Amino acid sequence: MAKISIRRRDPLKQDEVLTFAQRLIEFSKRHRKRVMAGVLAAVLAIMGMTAFRYWQQSRRDAAAAALTEVRPKLESEVQSQEVLKELEKIVSRYGGQPAAREAALYRAHILYQLHKYEEAAQAYKELLADPVIQKEPGMSALVVESLSYCYEGLGKCEEAGQVLQPWLDKASGAFQSDLARRLAWLYERAGKSPEAKKYWEKLLEKPPSPALVPYLKEKLAASPEAASQK
């Protein structure tokens, strides 16, 4: 049987052995234009990201400084149109920044205090559409509750209840009891006694205080549904 012989390649001479760096240099020489274009693109990308971060930080700082100037006026008992204009300027100029979001909250609150319920409701709805606020349950609950007060101010008690309704199951403890009581009261004012009765019953199941039990029983006994069963 013939032997299978393996022919080995002669080792490369020392001057033929190219290191990775040498190969890279050779490649760069052959493709100089492409390499330069790639390097330039990378440098521009890094510069662009750095400039964007600097711009974002500058906007954040400028928004905070602008709100700091307005803040003393917010503590005044009498809120003026001038303060509203300054807050609106911060919101429009620095939208998306934390200070601009805070300015939007102040603006909505002042509109409510000035009994401009329609404008205040719109301001709170815009805040609810903010993805950052949507991710913060505590802030979202505050905005929703404020929006319900705006609808109540407009005499739209049923709409005020509809805004709060989805939050009842999300809430817990004292806040849940407060929501149930407010929902019962709103639907009662709206003339929706079956809905109101549902929330009075929910409160009676877990009364926030034993002292409230007689009051809750009285509310249920006075409902049209209870009267029709007599």
Order of alpha helices (4+ residues) and beta strands (2+ residues): alpha-alpha-alpha-alpha-alpha-alpha-alpha-alpha-alpha-alpha-alpha-alpha
